[in-house]
Amino acid sequence: MIAVCDYGIGNLASAEKALLAVGAPARLVRRPEEAAQASGIVLPGVGSFAACARALRNSGFDELCRAAVLEERPLLGICVGMQLLFEASEESPGTAGLGLLGGVVRRLPPGRRRPQMQWNLVTPTRPNGLLATPEWFYFVHSYYAVPERDDDVLARADYGVCLPAVVGRGRLLATQFHPEKSGPAGLWLLARFAESCAAT
């Protein structure tokens, strides 16, 4: 079972439905204990960094995500779920992220519409289990991650800045875009993630 974390920050059923559409045994879970035996974890996120970080801690899903990384279970962060993997965000000074990846989240530079709410071309920068060739994906965000380590960046997109679109280390992976809203390319990506979960 792939557990999609529902920690009370909005309707997260679209990620579950997209995984089910590619044949993955996904289930929306509202308590960390429901995901104790899950073969993979999906951490979506919508809204502000502070609200999501607070809800994550209050629900106990923060510890679930840390345990998944220590146990080398596949973990996929999506949108704000990706940003939460880092240490902090300019959007919410004083609010700590999970710190599973080194770096911070910064506001998109001036001169471009914020949020970026459009399709954008994502190009792999190194081999990874989610994306093999350049593909178009759907973004909705005003902030972007700046990892400490260049080798944590697996793919990039251009939006006035060359922003990390896919990041990861080992079995920890994350996308700034929404694969569940990105048509066939997004479904293909989620299918690859599901395959990695089945291999655990």
FIKOLZA-1660 file (N, C-alpha, C; in steps of 0.1 Angstrom, whole numbers, plus 5000, padded with zeros to 4 digits):
% residues 200
   i   px   py   pz ch aa at
   1 5008 4988 5000  A  M  N
   1 5000 5000 5000  A  M CA
   1 5009 5013 5000  A  M  C
   2 5005 5022 4992  A  I  N
   2 5012 5035 4992  A  I CA
   2 5003 5045 5000  A  I  C
   3 5008 5051 5010  A  A  N
   3 5000 5060 5019  A  A CA
   3 5002 5074 5014  A  A  C
   4 4991 5080 5011  A  V  N
   4 4990 5095 5008  A  V CA
   4 4986 5102 5021  A  V  C
   5 4995 5110 5026  A  C  N
   5 4993 5117 5039  A  C CA
   5 4983 5128 5038  A  C  C
   6 4972 5126 5046  A  D  N
   6 4962 5136 5047  A  D CA
   6 4963 5142 5061  A  D  C
   7 4970 5153 5062  A  Y  N
   7 4973 5159 5075  A  Y CA
   7 4965 5172 5077  A  Y  C
   8 4953 5173 5070  A  G  N
   8 4944 5183 5073  A  G CA
   8 4946 5197 5067  A  G  C
   9 4953 5197 5055  A  I  N
   9 4956 5210 5049  A  I CA
   9 4949 5212 5036  A  I  C
  10 4939 5204 5033  A  G  N
  10 4931 5206 5021  A  G CA
  10 4928 5193 5015  A  G  C
  11 4921 5194 5003  A  N  N
  11 4917 5182 4996  A  N CA
  11 4929 5176 4989  A  N  C
  12 4934 5164 4994  A  L  N
  12 4945 5158 4988  A  L CA
  12 4942 5145 4980  A  L  C
  13 4929 5144 4978  A  A  N
  13 4924 5131 4971  A  A CA
  13 4929 5130 4957  A  A  C
  14 4933 5141 4950  A  S  N
  14 4937 5140 4936  A  S CA
  14 4950 5132 4935  A  S  C
  15 4959 5133 4944  A  A  N
  15 4971 5125 4944  A  A CA
  15 4968 5110 4945  A  A  C
  16 4959 5107 4954  A  E  N
  16 4954 5093 4956  A  E CA
  16 4948 5088 4943  A  E  C
  17 4939 5096 4937  A  K  N
  17 4932 5092 4925  A  K CA
  17 4941 5089 4914  A  K  C
  18 4951 5098 4912  A  A  N
  18 4961 5096 4901  A  A CA
  18 4969 5084 4903  A  A  C
  19 4973 5080 4915  A  L  N
  19 4980 5068 4918  A  L CA
  19 4971 5056 4915  A  L  C
  20 4959 5057 4919  A  L  N
  20 4949 5046 4916  A  L CA
  20 4948 5044 4901  A  L  C
  21 4948 5055 4894  A  A  N
  21 4946 5055 4879  A  A CA
  21 4957 5047 4872  A  A  C
  22 4969 5047 4878  A  V  N
  22 4980 5039 4872  A  V CA
  22 4982 5025 4878  A  V  C
  23 4972 5021 4886  A  G  N
  23 4971 5008 4892  A  G CA
  23 4979 5006 4905  A  G  C
  24 4983 5017 4911  A  A  N
  24 4990 5016 4924  A  A CA
  24 4980 5014 4935  A  A  C
  25 4984 5007 4945  A  P  N
  25 4975 5004 4957  A  P CA
  25 4976 5016 4967  A  P  C
  26 4971 5028 4963  A  A  N
  26 4972 5040 4971  A  A CA
  26 4960 5041 4980  A  A  C
  27 4962 5048 4992  A  R  N
  27 4952 5050 5001  A  R CA
  27 4955 5063 5009  A  R  C
  28 4944 5072 5010  A  L  N
  28 4946 5084 5018  A  L CA
  28 4945 5080 5033  A  L  C
  29 4955 5084 5040  A  V  N
  29 4956 5080 5055  A  V CA
  29 4956 5093 5063  A  V  C
  30 4948 5093 5074  A  R  N
  30 4947 5104 5082  A  R CA
  30 4954 5103 5096  A  R  C
  31 4960 5091 5098  A  R  N
  31 4968 5089 5110  A  R CA
  31 4981 5082 5107  A  R  C
  32 4992 5086 5113  A  P  N
  32 5005 5080 5109  A  P CA
  32 5005 5065 5111  A  P  C
  33 4998 5060 5121  A  E  N
  33 4998 5046 5123  A  E CA
  33 4992 5038 5112  A  E  C
  34 4983 5044 5104  A  E  N
  34 4977 5037 5092  A  E CA
  34 4988 5035 5082  A  E  C
  35 4999 5042 5082  A  A  N
  35 5009 5040 5072  A  A CA
  35 5021 5033 5077  A  A  C
  36 5020 5027 5089  A  A  N
  36 5031 5020 5095  A  A CA
  36 5037 5009 5086  A  A  C
  37 5029 5002 5078  A  Q  N
  37 5033 4991 5070  A  Q CA
  37 5033 4995 5055  A  Q  C
  38 5031 5008 5052  A  A  N
  38 5031 5012 5038  A  A CA
  38 5044 5010 5031  A  A  C
  39 5043 5006 5018  A  S  N
  39 5056 5004 5010  A  S CA
  39 5061 5017 5005  A  S  C
  40 5053 5028 5006  A  G  N
  40 5058 5041 5001  A  G CA
  40 5049 5052 5007  A  G  C
  41 5054 5064 5008  A  I  N
  41 5047 5075 5014  A  I CA
  41 5047 5086 5004  A  I  C
  42 5035 5093 5003  A  V  N
  42 5034 5105 4994  A  V CA
  42 5030 5116 5003  A  V  C
  43 5038 5127 5003  A  L  N
  43 5035 5139 5011  A  L CA
  43 5031 5151 5002  A  L  C
  44 5018 5153 4999  A  P  N
  44 5014 5165 4992  A  P CA
  44 5015 5177 5001  A  P  C
  45 5012 5188 4995  A  G  N
  45 5011 5201 5003  A  G CA
  45 5005 5212 4995  A  G  C
  46 4995 5219 5001  A  V  N
  46 4989 5231 4995  A  V CA
  46 4988 5242 5005  A  V  C
  47 4990 5254 5001  A  G  N
  47 4989 5265 5010  A  G CA
  47 5002 5270 5015  A  G  C
  48 5003 5276 5026  A  S  N
  48 5015 5283 5031  A  S CA
  48 5024 5272 5038  A  S  C
  49 5037 5276 5037  A  F  N
  49 5047 5267 5044  A  F CA
  49 5044 5265 5058  A  F  C
  50 5041 5276 5065  A  A  N
  50 5039 5276 5080  A  A CA
  50 5027 5267 5083  A  A  C
  51 5016 5269 5076  A  A  N
  51 5004 5261 5079  A  A CA
  51 5006 5247 5077  A  A  C
  52 5013 5243 5066  A  C  N
  52 5016 5229 5063  A  C CA
  52 5026 5223 5073  A  C  C
  53 5036 5231 5077  A  A  N
  53 5046 5226 5087  A  A CA
  53 5039 5223 5100  A  A  C
  54 5030 5233 5104  A  R  N
  54 5023 5231 5117  A  R CA
  54 5014 5219 5117  A  R  C
  55 5007 5218 5106  A  A  N
  55 4997 5206 5105  A  A CA
  55 5005 5193 5105  A  A  C
  56 5016 5193 5098  A  L  N
  56 5024 5181 5097  A  L CA
  56 5029 5177 5111  A  L  C
  57 5034 5187 5119  A  R  N
  57 5038 5183 5133  A  R CA
  57 5027 5179 5142  A  R  C
  58 5016 5186 5141  A  N  N
  58 5004 5183 5150  A  N CA
  58 4998 5170 5147  A  N  C
  59 4999 5165 5134  A  S  N
  59 4993 5152 5131  A  S CA
  59 5003 5141 5133  A  S  C
  60 5016 5143 5135  A  G  N
  60 5026 5133 5137  A  G CA
  60 5031 5127 5124  A  G  C
  61 5027 5133 5113  A  F  N
  61 5032 5128 5100  A  F CA
  61 5047 5132 5098  A  F  C
  62 5051 5142 5105  A  D  N
  62 5065 5146 5104  A  D CA
  62 5074 5135 5108  A  D  C
  63 5071 5128 5119  A  E  N
  63 5079 5117 5123  A  E CA
  63 5078 5105 5114  A  E  C
  64 5066 5103 5108  A  L  N
  64 5064 5092 5098  A  L CA
  64 5074 5095 5086  A  L  C
  65 5075 5107 5082  A  C  N
  65 5084 5110 5070  A  C CA
  65 5098 5108 5074  A  C  C
  66 5102 5112 5086  A  R  N
  66 5116 5110 5090  A  R CA
  66 5119 5095 5091  A  R  C
  67 5110 5087 5097  A  A  N
  67 5112 5073 5098  A  A CA
  67 5113 5066 5084  A  A  C
  68 5104 5070 5075  A  A  N
  68 5105 5065 5061  A  A CA
  68 5118 5066 5055  A  A  C
  69 5124 5078 5057  A  V  N
  69 5138 5081 5051  A  V CA
  69 5148 5072 5058  A  V  C
  70 5148 5071 5071  A  L  N
  70 5157 5062 5079  A  L CA
  70 5156 5048 5074  A  L  C
  71 5143 5044 5072  A  E  N
  71 5141 5030 5068  A  E CA
  71 5143 5027 5053  A  E  C
  72 5146 5038 5046  A  E  N
  72 5148 5037 5031  A  E CA
  72 5135 5032 5024  A  E  C
  73 5124 5037 5029  A  R  N
  73 5111 5035 5022  A  R CA
  73 5110 5047 5012  A  R  C
  74 5104 5044 5000  A  P  N
  74 5102 5055 4991  A  P CA
  74 5093 5066 4996  A  P  C
  75 5097 5078 4995  A  L  N
  75 5089 5090 4999  A  L CA
  75 5089 5100 4988  A  L  C
  76 5077 5104 4984  A  L  N
  76 5075 5114 4973  A  L CA
  76 5068 5127 4979  A  L  C
  77 5075 5138 4979  A  G  N
  77 5069 5151 4982  A  G CA
  77 5064 5158 4970  A  G  C
  78 5053 5165 4971  A  I  N
  78 5047 5172 4960  A  I CA
  78 5044 5186 4964  A  I  C
  79 5049 5196 4956  A  C  N
  79 5046 5210 4957  A  C CA
  79 5051 5215 4971  A  C  C
  80 5042 5220 4980  A  V  N
  80 5047 5224 4993  A  V CA
  80 5052 5212 5001  A  V  C
  81 5048 5200 4997  A  G  N
  81 5053 5188 5003  A  G CA
  81 5068 5186 5000  A  G  C
  82 5072 5191 4988  A  M  N
  82 5087 5191 4985  A  M CA
  82 5094 5202 4993  A  M  C
  83 5088 5214 4994  A  Q  N
  83 5094 5225 5002  A  Q CA
  83 5096 5221 5017  A  Q  C
  84 5087 5213 5022  A  L  N
  84 5088 5209 5036  A  L CA
  84 5099 5200 5039  A  L  C
  85 5105 5194 5029  A  L  N
  85 5117 5185 5031  A  L CA
  85 5129 5193 5035  A  L  C
  86 5129 5206 5032  A  F  N
  86 5141 5215 5034  A  F CA
  86 5140 5221 5048  A  F  C
  87 5150 5229 5051  A  E  N
  87 5152 5234 5065  A  E CA
  87 5143 5245 5069  A  E  C
  88 5140 5254 5059  A  A  N
  88 5132 5266 5062  A  A CA
  88 5128 5273 5049  A  A  C
  89 5119 5283 5051  A  S  N
  89 5113 5290 5039  A  S CA
  89 5113 5305 5042  A  S  C
  90 5116 5313 5032  A  E  N
  90 5114 5327 5033  A  E CA
  90 5100 5331 5035  A  E  C
  91 5091 5322 5031  A  E  N
  91 5076 5325 5032  A  E CA
  91 5072 5326 5047  A  E  C
  92 5079 5318 5055  A  S  N
  92 5075 5317 5069  A  S CA
  92 5088 5317 5078  A  S  C
  93 5094 5329 5080  A  P  N
  93 5106 5330 5089  A  P CA
  93 5103 5324 5103  A  P  C
  94 5112 5316 5108  A  G  N
  94 5111 5310 5121  A  G CA
  94 5104 5297 5121  A  G  C
  95 5099 5293 5110  A  T  N
  95 5092 5280 5109  A  T CA
  95 5102 5269 5104  A  T  C
  96 5104 5259 5111  A  A  N
  96 5113 5249 5106  A  A CA
  96 5106 5239 5097  A  A  C
  97 5114 5235 5087  A  G  N
  97 5109 5224 5078  A  G CA
  97 5114 5210 5084  A  G  C
  98 5113 5200 5076  A  L  N
  98 5117 5187 5081  A  L CA
  98 5133 5185 5082  A  L  C
  99 5140 5193 5073  A  G  N
  99 5154 5192 5073  A  G CA
  99 5160 5179 5068  A  G  C
 100 5152 5172 5060  A  L  N
 100 5156 5160 5054  A  L CA
 100 5166 5162 5042  A  L  C
 101 5165 5174 5036  A  L  N
 101 5174 5179 5026  A  L CA
 101 5180 5192 5031  A  L  C
 102 5193 5195 5029  A  G  N
 102 5198 5207 5033  A  G CA
 102 5195 5218 5023  A  G  C
 103 5192 5230 5028  A  G  N
 103 5188 5241 5019  A  G CA
 103 5176 5248 5024  A  G  C
 104 5172 5259 5017  A  V  N
 104 5161 5267 5021  A  V CA
 104 5152 5270 5009  A  V  C
 105 5140 5275 5012  A  V  N
 105 5130 5278 5001  A  V CA
 105 5130 5293 5000  A  V  C
 106 5131 5298 4987  A  R  N
 106 5131 5313 4985  A  R CA
 106 5120 5317 4976  A  R  C
 107 5117 5330 4977  A  R  N
 107 5106 5335 4968  A  R CA
 107 5111 5336 4954  A  R  C
 108 5102 5333 4944  A  L  N
 108 5105 5335 4930  A  L CA
 108 5109 5349 4928  A  L  C
 109 5119 5352 4919  A  P  N
 109 5124 5365 4917  A  P CA
 109 5114 5375 4911  A  P  C
 110 5116 5388 4913  A  P  N
 110 5107 5398 4906  A  P CA
 110 5109 5397 4891  A  P  C
 111 5098 5402 4885  A  G  N
 111 5098 5403 4870  A  G CA
 111 5091 5391 4864  A  G  C
 112 5086 5382 4872  A  R  N
 112 5078 5371 4867  A  R CA
 112 5065 5371 4876  A  R  C
 113 5054 5366 4870  A  R  N
 113 5042 5366 4877  A  R CA
 113 5043 5355 4889  A  R  C
 114 5038 5359 4900  A  R  N
 114 5038 5350 4912  A  R CA
 114 5023 5349 4916  A  R  C
 115 5018 5337 4917  A  P  N
 115 5026 5324 4915  A  P CA
 115 5028 5321 4901  A  P  C
 116 5038 5312 4898  A  Q  N
 116 5039 5306 4885  A  Q CA
 116 5027 5296 4885  A  Q  C
 117 5018 5298 4876  A  M  N
 117 5006 5289 4875  A  M CA
 117 5005 5286 4860  A  M  C
 118 5012 5276 4856  A  Q  N
 118 5013 5272 4842  A  Q CA
 118 5020 5259 4840  A  Q  C
 119 5020 5255 4827  A  W  N
 119 5028 5243 4823  A  W CA
 119 5042 5248 4820  A  W  C
 120 5052 5240 4824  A  N  N
 120 5066 5244 4822  A  N CA
 120 5074 5231 4818  A  N  C
 121 5084 5233 4810  A  L  N
 121 5093 5222 4806  A  L CA
 121 5103 5219 4817  A  L  C
 122 5103 5206 4821  A  V  N
 122 5112 5201 4831  A  V CA
 122 5122 5192 4824  A  V  C
 123 5135 5195 4827  A  T  N
 123 5146 5188 4820  A  T CA
 123 5155 5181 4831  A  T  C
 124 5157 5168 4830  A  P  N
 124 5165 5161 4839  A  P CA
 124 5180 5166 4839  A  P  C
 125 5186 5167 4850  A  T  N
 125 5200 5171 4851  A  T CA
 125 5209 5159 4855  A  T  C
 126 5203 5148 4860  A  R  N
 126 5211 5136 4863  A  R CA
 126 5201 5125 4863  A  R  C
 127 5206 5112 4861  A  P  N
 127 5197 5101 4861  A  P CA
 127 5189 5100 4874  A  P  C
 128 5176 5097 4873  A  N  N
 128 5167 5095 4884  A  N CA
 128 5156 5086 4881  A  N  C
 129 5149 5081 4891  A  G  N
 129 5138 5071 4889  A  G CA
 129 5125 5077 4885  A  G  C
 130 5124 5090 4883  A  L  N
 130 5111 5096 4880  A  L CA
 130 5110 5102 4866  A  L  C
 131 5121 5106 4861  A  L  N
 131 5120 5114 4848  A  L CA
 131 5133 5111 4840  A  L  C
 132 5130 5106 4828  A  A  N
 132 5142 5102 4819  A  A CA
 132 5144 5112 4808  A  A  C
 133 5134 5119 4803  A  T  N
 133 5135 5129 4792  A  T CA
 133 5128 5141 4796  A  T  C
 134 5131 5153 4789  A  P  N
 134 5123 5165 4792  A  P CA
 134 5108 5163 4789  A  P  C
 135 5100 5168 4799  A  E  N
 135 5086 5167 4798  A  E CA
 135 5079 5180 4803  A  E  C
 136 5067 5182 4799  A  W  N
 136 5059 5194 4804  A  W CA
 136 5051 5190 4816  A  W  C
 137 5052 5198 4827  A  F  N
 137 5044 5195 4839  A  F CA
 137 5037 5208 4844  A  F  C
 138 5027 5207 4852  A  Y  N
 138 5019 5218 4857  A  Y CA
 138 5024 5223 4871  A  Y  C
 139 5027 5236 4871  A  F  N
 139 5032 5242 4884  A  F CA
 139 5022 5252 4889  A  F  C
 140 5021 5253 4902  A  V  N
 140 5014 5264 4909  A  V CA
 140 5023 5267 4922  A  V  C
 141 5031 5277 4922  A  H  N
 141 5039 5280 4933  A  H CA
 141 5045 5294 4932  A  H  C
 142 5048 5300 4944  A  S  N
 142 5055 5313 4944  A  S CA
 142 5069 5312 4950  A  S  C
 143 5072 5300 4956  A  Y  N
 143 5085 5298 4962  A  Y CA
 143 5092 5286 4956  A  Y  C
 144 5105 5285 4957  A  Y  N
 144 5112 5274 4951  A  Y CA
 144 5124 5270 4960  A  Y  C
 145 5128 5258 4960  A  A  N
 145 5138 5253 4968  A  A CA
 145 5152 5256 4963  A  A  C
 146 5161 5259 4972  A  V  N
 146 5175 5261 4969  A  V CA
 146 5184 5251 4977  A  V  C
 147 5186 5239 4972  A  P  N
 147 5193 5229 4979  A  P CA
 147 5208 5233 4982  A  P  C
 148 5213 5229 4993  A  E  N
 148 5228 5231 4996  A  E CA
 148 5236 5223 4986  A  E  C
 149 5232 5211 4982  A  R  N
 149 5240 5202 4974  A  R CA
 149 5234 5201 4960  A  R  C
 150 5243 5204 4950  A  D  N
 150 5238 5204 4936  A  D CA
 150 5234 5190 4932  A  D  C
 151 5240 5180 4938  A  D  N
 151 5236 5166 4934  A  D CA
 151 5222 5162 4940  A  D  C
 152 5216 5170 4948  A  D  N
 152 5202 5167 4952  A  D CA
 152 5192 5172 4942  A  D  C
 153 5197 5180 4932  A  V  N
 153 5188 5185 4921  A  V CA
 153 5188 5175 4909  A  V  C
 154 5177 5169 4907  A  L  N
 154 5175 5159 4896  A  L CA
 154 5170 5164 4883  A  L  C
 155 5162 5175 4884  A  A  N
 155 5157 5181 4872  A  A CA
 155 5154 5196 4875  A  A  C
 156 5154 5204 4864  A  R  N
 156 5152 5218 4865  A  R CA
 156 5142 5224 4856  A  R  C
 157 5137 5235 4859  A  A  N
 157 5128 5243 4850  A  A CA
 157 5132 5257 4850  A  A  C
 158 5129 5265 4840  A  D  N
 158 5132 5279 4839  A  D CA
 158 5120 5288 4841  A  D  C
 159 5121 5297 4851  A  Y  N
 159 5110 5306 4853  A  Y CA
 159 5116 5319 4858  A  Y  C
 160 5125 5325 4851  A  G  N
 160 5132 5337 4855  A  G CA
 160 5144 5333 4864  A  G  C
 161 5144 5321 4868  A  V  N
 161 5155 5315 4876  A  V CA
 161 5155 5300 4872  A  V  C
 162 5167 5294 4872  A  C  N
 162 5167 5280 4869  A  C CA
 162 5164 5272 4882  A  C  C
 163 5151 5269 4883  A  L  N
 163 5147 5263 4896  A  L CA
 163 5146 5248 4896  A  L  C
 164 5150 5242 4908  A  P  N
 164 5149 5228 4909  A  P CA
 164 5134 5223 4908  A  P  C
 165 5131 5214 4899  A  A  N
 165 5118 5209 4897  A  A CA
 165 5116 5195 4903  A  A  C
 166 5127 5188 4903  A  V  N
 166 5127 5175 4910  A  V CA
 166 5140 5174 4918  A  V  C
 167 5138 5170 4931  A  V  N
 167 5150 5169 4940  A  V CA
 167 5149 5155 4946  A  V  C
 168 5160 5151 4951  A  G  N
 168 5160 5138 4958  A  G CA
 168 5174 5133 4962  A  G  C
 169 5173 5123 4971  A  R  N
 169 5185 5116 4975  A  R CA
 169 5181 5102 4980  A  R  C
 170 5187 5092 4973  A  G  N
 170 5183 5079 4976  A  G CA
 170 5168 5077 4972  A  G  C
 171 5161 5072 4982  A  R  N
 171 5146 5069 4979  A  R CA
 171 5137 5080 4983  A  R  C
 172 5143 5091 4987  A  L  N
 172 5136 5104 4990  A  L CA
 172 5136 5112 4977  A  L  C
 173 5124 5115 4972  A  L  N
 173 5122 5122 4959  A  L CA
 173 5111 5132 4961  A  L  C
 174 5111 5143 4953  A  A  N
 174 5101 5153 4954  A  A CA
 174 5100 5161 4941  A  A  C
 175 5088 5166 4939  A  T  N
 175 5086 5175 4927  A  T CA
 175 5079 5188 4931  A  T  C
 176 5084 5199 4925  A  Q  N
 176 5078 5212 4928  A  Q CA
 176 5065 5213 4920  A  Q  C
 177 5063 5206 4909  A  F  N
 177 5051 5206 4901  A  F CA
 177 5041 5196 4906  A  F  C
 178 5029 5196 4900  A  H  N
 178 5019 5186 4904  A  H CA
 178 5018 5175 4894  A  H  C
 179 5024 5163 4897  A  P  N
 179 5022 5153 4887  A  P CA
 179 5008 5148 4885  A  P  C
 180 5000 5149 4896  A  E  N
 180 4986 5145 4895  A  E CA
 180 4977 5154 4886  A  E  C
 181 4983 5166 4883  A  K  N
 181 4975 5175 4874  A  K CA
 181 4982 5177 4861  A  K  C
 182 4992 5168 4857  A  S  N
 182 5000 5170 4846  A  S CA
 182 4998 5160 4835  A  S  C
 183 4986 5154 4834  A  G  N
 183 4983 5146 4823  A  G CA
 183 4991 5133 4822  A  G  C
 184 4993 5128 4809  A  P  N
 184 5001 5115 4808  A  P CA
 184 5015 5115 4814  A  P  C
 185 5022 5127 4812  A  A  N
 185 5036 5127 4818  A  A CA
 185 5036 5126 4833  A  A  C
 186 5026 5132 4840  A  G  N
 186 5025 5131 4854  A  G CA
 186 5021 5117 4858  A  G  C
 187 5012 5110 4851  A  L  N
 187 5008 5096 4854  A  L CA
 187 5020 5087 4852  A  L  C
 188 5028 5090 4841  A  W  N
 188 5040 5081 4839  A  W CA
 188 5049 5082 4851  A  W  C
 189 5051 5095 4856  A  L  N
 189 5060 5097 4867  A  L CA
 189 5055 5090 4880  A  L  C
 190 5042 5091 4882  A  L  N
 190 5036 5084 4894  A  L CA
 190 5037 5069 4893  A  L  C
 191 5036 5064 4881  A  A  N
 191 5037 5049 4879  A  A CA
 191 5052 5045 4882  A  A  C
 192 5062 5053 4878  A  R  N
 192 5076 5050 4882  A  R CA
 192 5077 5050 4897  A  R  C
 193 5071 5059 4904  A  F  N
 193 5072 5059 4918  A  F CA
 193 5066 5047 4924  A  F  C
 194 5054 5043 4919  A  A  N
 194 5047 5031 4924  A  A CA
 194 5056 5019 4922  A  A  C
 195 5063 5018 4910  A  E  N
 195 5071 5007 4908  A  E CA
 195 5083 5006 4918  A  E  C
 196 5088 5018 4922  A  S  N
 196 5099 5018 4932  A  S CA
 196 5093 5013 4946  A  S  C
 197 5081 5016 4949  A  C  N
 197 5075 5012 4961  A  C CA
 197 5072 4996 4961  A  C  C
 198 5068 4991 4949  A  A  N
 198 5066 4977 4948  A  A CA
 198 5079 4969 4950  A  A  C
 199 5090 4976 4947  A  A  N
 199 5103 4969 4948  A  A CA
 199 5109 4969 4962  A  A  C
 200 5102 4975 4972  A  T  N
 200 5108 4975 4985  A  T CA
 200 5106 4962 4992  A  T  C
% end
